[in-house]
Amino acid sequence: MFHTCPRCRIQLERREAEDGLLWRCGCCAGHALPIALVRKRTEREFSRELWRKAVEEALPTGDPCPACALPMREVTTQIDELPLSAQLCKPCGLVWLDAPDYEKLPREEPRIVVDMETRLLHRHIEIVEQCLREDHPCPSCGHRLVHARNADGLLWHCTACEAFGVTLTFLKRATGGEFSARLWQESQKGTIESDAPCPFCKQPMNTLLLPPTPHARRQLALAVCRPCHFVWMTEKSFCALPWRPVDPKRVPRGSTLSSPS
């Protein structure tokens, strides 16, 4: 697609920004950018109002579009109480901004998106580091927990009531991920109904009863801490989890526990 400056009639310079493509005039410093890029860089209401005015109120009587050469629609709006003039091409979805108006273009702070797996891994590391520094009581009986290591990382065990504690990241590794995702979704429903405190953050955990599935051999009774992503369960529930087979090559030296068969 050939892009020409509507003011200077010279070819525009193609530029690749982090959020998309745009074109700049080397003479007047005006910019041509897709409406989608304006939407990314501004508040949603601004781009929506800009497009509405161009389509519903303005007529195609402006300068030729840098891409298709059809007349653009002139729109005047405000940003932070400052006037901004733009020209939009409805067929191309292209926006032309003179240099002063381009500098007024508002920008949102970049949104940092952390996926669920990364968030769980970070929380898993925090819990492991905290566990190795401090002693933690069993949520059921108050007895001191001991930690052990198997192929999927650290887990915690109460030698008094024979219960087990793991992180959601541990379950993801040990069961293949589908079960841990289902468990986390179930833990977000409803209110927290358990008085048992999390051994790490001391917040009450959410008690769940998961019915048997083709993957889990029996009903599972578990308690999930939403802030810590920590899961506490009885020995029967621990043994009934849908463990995947352990690859001997992944078992580190000094392992003290392995996934139950």
N, C-alpha and C positions, 0 to 999 in steps of 0.2 A: 504494500500500500504506500503510495507516494504522499508525503506530508509537506505542505508548503505553508509558510507563515502568511496569515491573512492580512497582515499589515505591510510586511516588507517584500512579500512575494519571492522569498528565497527558501531553499530547502531547509527543513528543520533538522536539528541534531537529535538522533535517537539516544535516549539514556535509559539505563536499567537501574531503578531504585530497588531497595530491599522489598518494597511492597508492590512493585509492578513496573510496567513500562510507561514512559512519558516522552514528550518531544519538546525541545527548546529551540528558540530562535537565537542564533548567535549574534544577531544585530540588535533587536529590541528587547531580548531576554523574556519575551512572552512564552507561555507554556501551553501545550495541548496535552490533555490527559483524559483517560476514560472516566465516565461517571462512576464506575466501580472503584477506581482509585480514590476519587473524591470521597466516596462513601467510607473507604477504609481509613482515611486520614482525618475525618471530621466526625462530629456527633451525627448520629443517624437522622435526627430531625432536620439538621441543616441540609444534608444532601437530598432528603426527601422533599423539602420545601423548594429547593433550587430546581429540581426536576419538575415538580408540580407547576411552578410558575412558568417554566419554559413551555410545557405542553399545553396548559390551560389558558394562560394569559398572554403569552408573547406570540408574535407572528414571525415567520421566517423572512425577515427583512434585513438581517445583519450581514457581516462579512462572509465570504465563502469559507466553508468548512475546510480545514487543512487536509482532510482525507478525501472526501467525495466532492468538494467544491460547491455543494448546494448551500444556499443561504442559511446562516445560523440564526438562532433566536436570542435576542438580547434580554438579559434578566438583571435586575438590580435588587439586591437584598442587603442584609446587615449581618455583621459578625462582631460581637462584642461592642455593639453600638457604633461600629464603623461601617460606612457604605462599601459594598463590594459589587463590582460589575463583572458579569461573565456572559459568554456566548455559548450556546449549546446547539449541537446538531442532533435532532431527534432520530434520523435514520442511523447515524453512526454511533450515537451515545458518547460523542466526544465533547469535551468542555475546553473552551479557550479562555485563558486568563492572561491579561496584560501583566507585565512585571510587577507593578505595585500591588495589584490584586492578588497575584500568586503569593506574594510575601504575607498577605493577610490570611491566607488559607489556614484555618485552625487545624491543629493536630492533636489527636488524643495520645495519652501516654501509652506506650506499647503494653499490651496485655501479656503477662507471663502465664502460659498455660502449661501446667504440669500434669501429665497423664497419671492415671490411677496406679499403674505399675511402678512408676518412678516414685510416687508419693509413698507407696507401701514399702518400697525398698529403703527409702530414707528413714521411715519410722522404724523399720526392722533394725537398722543399724543403731539408731538411738536407743532402742530398748535393750539390744545386746550390750552396748557399752555401759548403760546404766546398771544392768544386771551384774556385770562383772565387777562393778565398783561397790555395789551395795547388797545387803541381804534383804530379801523380800518374803513376806508371809504368805502362806497359802490362803486364798480367798475363802476356802471352805472351813478349814479348821485352825488357821493361824500358825500352823507349823512352818518352820523355815524351809523354803524351796531350795532344791538343788538343781543345778543345770547340767546338761549332758550334750554331747554332740553326735550327730549322725550325718549321713550323706547330704542332707538338705540344710544343715546348719544347727543352731542351738535350739533346745527345747527345755522346758522346766518340769520338774516332777516333785510331787509331795510324797514322801516315804510313809507318812502317817495315814492319809486317806487314799493313796494310790491314784490321785488325779494328775492330769497333765495340762500344761500350758504351752501354746505356740503362738507365733505371729501369723498374720494372714499371708505374709511373704513365704514363710515356711510351708504353709498349706498349699500355696500356689505351686511351689517346687515339688512338694511331695505327692500331690494328688493330680497334677496336670493343669490346674488353673480353673477348670469349669466349676468345680465344687466351691473353691474359695470365692469366685465371683458370685455364685448363688448365695453363699453364706453372707457375704457383705450386703447384698441387696436385701435379704431378709432382715438383717440387723438394723437397717435404716427405717423399717416400717414400725409404726406405732410408738408407744412410749416405753421408757425403760422400766421394767417391772421387777428387777432384781435388787436386793439389798447387798449383795456380795460386792465388795469394793475391788477394783482392779489393783493388783499387787504393785503396779508401777505408779499410776497417777492418782490412785485412791478414789476415783470416780465410780459410781455404781455401774455395773455391767448389765447388758440387755440379755435376758434369758430367752433362749430359743429352743423349740422342739421341732426338729425337721423330720418329716415322715420318711419311711424307707423308700429308696429309689433303686433302679437297676444298678446304680454304682455303690450305694451305701446299703449294707445288709440288714440294718435295723434302724429303729427310730433313734435319732441322735439328740442328746441333751447337751447344749453348749451355752456358754455365757460369753458375750462379745463386748469388748470395751470400744466404743466408737472413737474416742479421742486417740487411744493408743494402738488400735487395730490388734489388740491382744485377744486370744481365744482360750477359754478355760473349759475343760471337759472332764467327765469321769473316765475311769479306765475302760469301762465297757464301750463308751462312745469313741474313745481314742482308738481302740482296737477295731471298731466297726467302720472307721473312715475308709473312703475308697482309695487306699494307697496304690500307687503305681509301683511296679517292680523296681527294685533298687539295682542300678547298674554298678557292679563291683568296682569298675574303674573310677566311679565318682566318690567312693567311700574313702574319706581321708584317714590317715594313720591316727591311731589313738581313739577311734570312734568307740563310744560306750553304749550307744543304743542304735538300733536299726529299725526301719519301718516294719511294724508287725505284719505278718502274713495272715 
